[in-house]
């Protein structure tokens, strides 16, 4: 009997000593290569976006850079199937991608691939129907009421406003409060109801089809800063076929990326888009309703200045 007890205890000890196999890494494509202007410096922001995912300990990230605007796209044929999610740090006009490339990306998302649209990625491809269904709403590049209604929150409800007007605007870069309108989604679950984001462009007047779109978080677009006077969408999730899309309008430059609120929701949103769940805990340094939070590891380099000169307002990027 004693021998049996010792054997059981030894077996239990050995079982505890054997490490649990780590979950396979989530394979991520970080797509870059073009923007609407020097003010969206993808060459600067891509390394930070890549490192933020890698620092979460869940992701293996490959950067895929599309040809430049005068490049040859005939041989640019990414193997989407190698990745569980594509992060878009990319903004190009409709004519940039051939129809075959657009069709392959649509098929990838429709069949269950994930997509994360970061900041100006929602400026891209204004006339590509499939892409706009993926991102829900977008701005600039000729979008207007023909692209869809202007979506905003009012009295606790999402309002699709069909009034005519151009799509896309923002004021000067200032800190602003984010309000989580949906608190039980895996991305926002456990986050404070309200939290402060560092100085960034607060996108407003975004328009699009808005189909299968849930606005998770909003921010007040202050008329005193060229705003709309509405709670504008900041974080969204969209279904496209079997695919999941996470859309964040935050992240204009390196200073804006260095917000623990952005970092956390970006990491959680990417995991959700890839897997449909979030396993990451809310970090203790997450911002509060009255205080922003940054991390020294993501500070812009010494002497850095935000590219592109003065902040752009109105219907400019």
HUTA-V166138 format. One record per run of one state. SS is the DSSP state (~ for helix, > for strand, _ for the rest). FROM is the first residue (numbers start at 1). LEN is the number of residues. If there is no record, write none. Layout:
SS&FROM&LEN  SS&FROM&LEN
//
This chain:
_&1&1  ~&2&16  _&18&8  >&26&7  _&33&9  ~&42&14  _&56&3  >&59&7  _&66&14  ~&80&3  _&83&2  >&85&4  _&89&5  ~&94&3  _&97&2  ~&99&12  _&111&3  >&114&5  ~&119&5  _&124&5  ~&129&7  _&136&2  >&138&1  _&139&6  ~&145&3  _&148&1  >&149&6  _&155&2  >&157&5  _&162&7  >&169&2  _&171&3  >&174&7  _&181&13  >&194&7  _&201&3  >&204&1  _&205&2  >&207&2  _&209&4  >&213&8  _&221&2  ~&223&3  _&226&5  >&231&10  _&241&2  >&243&6  _&249&5  ~&254&4  _&258&2  ~&260&16  _&276&12  >&288&1  _&289&2  >&291&1  _&292&4  ~&296&3  _&299&15  >&314&1  _&315&3
//
